[in-house]
Amino acid sequence: MTNPRTIVTRSRYLPGVDAFARWSEDVRNGTGPVLFQHSFPYPEIGPGRVTLFGGPPGGGKTAFTTQTGFEMLRFDPQLRLVIASCEMAPSALLNRQLSRLSGIDAEIVHHRRFGPEHAERLASGLATLESIVDRVAFMEAPYEIGNIGGTVDAFHANAVIVDYIQRFQVLTEDTEARFRVNRMMDYLRQFADAGIAIIVVSAVGRTRDKAGRSSYASDGLSLASFRETSELEYGADDALILAPIDESDPTRVRLSHLKARHGRQVTQDLYFNRSVQSFTLIDGPFTSFAPGLPRGTVPAADIRPAASEALRRLWDTSALADDDESESPDAGETPAEPSP
């Protein structure tokens, strides 16, 4: 029997003439999407996009996404980032960034075993972090969607890292993992539509390698490897998996670009220097973007007011409260989209 709360009671649409007017103006003006520069040419990360990263346990997902987030802060003085991590404390994340930026071994940073030989590099790394920390916030518990939305809005953020999605809650009665992940992706997609850049970290499952063994090797992982639900890859604009090229050498990893809704799929081989938690392209650091691929012309500051207003409207409609009253979907059903 159909749940009456899922019935659409009013029409919602954008007339084609209005859609064409907005779109054609951008085309004629040469206005490309806003994209945030980071350490690598791909993936393209920006407002309105959901970028999904998967990988095996201990494979560097958190290290890669936080490196990307901190480099975005360094490149764009208008960027404000929320890191919603239920995996690592802020001090641990900052330890890693200090190690990466200073080149000082992560274990030395963790134990504070600095010597005179580290002084110059330590000062440089601390100065770099100090120049951007006013534009990053670390979300604290509870690890649920309402806290993400509230934190992003209160901090006036235009980007958020969710690490990792299988550990976050939407509704307390969603005891089955796939229902939780379905709902999380639904709301994160709404945040993106409100103008926020969303970076999502996900666990993946083992697959069979070429020899038939259970493995996390990159050549056996695919879109189907994301755990719990197909909604992950469907809801993402870009989906990537970071995994060892050969499990015998954990320093050489492949960032497989498995889905690209807006452009090319570009797979990159990276060197993961675990001693300082840093990634670089194997064929050398990439210092400029690919020719002919402009990074957009609208400053991030210009899109934040509209994003903030849209996000506030999303919360003011009490969409989460409406969902709290509704029944959990039956197995195999897609959760109903919350009212705007």
Secondary structure as UniProt FT lines:
FT   HELIX           4..6
FT   HELIX           16..29
FT   TURN            47..48
FT   STRAND          50..55
FT   TURN            57..58
FT   HELIX           61..75
FT   TURN            77..78
FT   STRAND          81..85
FT   HELIX           90..102
FT   HELIX           106..111
FT   HELIX           116..118
FT   HELIX           119..130
FT   TURN            131..132
FT   HELIX           133..135
FT   STRAND          136..138
FT   HELIX           145..154
FT   TURN            155..156
FT   STRAND          159..163
FT   HELIX           165..167
FT   TURN            172..173
FT   HELIX           177..193
FT   TURN            194..195
FT   STRAND          197..204
FT   STRAND          207..208
FT   TURN            210..211
FT   STRAND          214..215
FT   HELIX           218..220
FT   HELIX           223..225
FT   HELIX           231..235
FT   STRAND          238..246
FT   TURN            247..248
FT   STRAND          249..260
FT   STRAND          268..273
FT   TURN            274..277
FT   STRAND          278..281
FT   TURN            282..283
FT   TURN            291..292
FT   HELIX           300..316
FT   TURN            317..318
FT   HELIX           319..325
FT   TURN            331..332
//
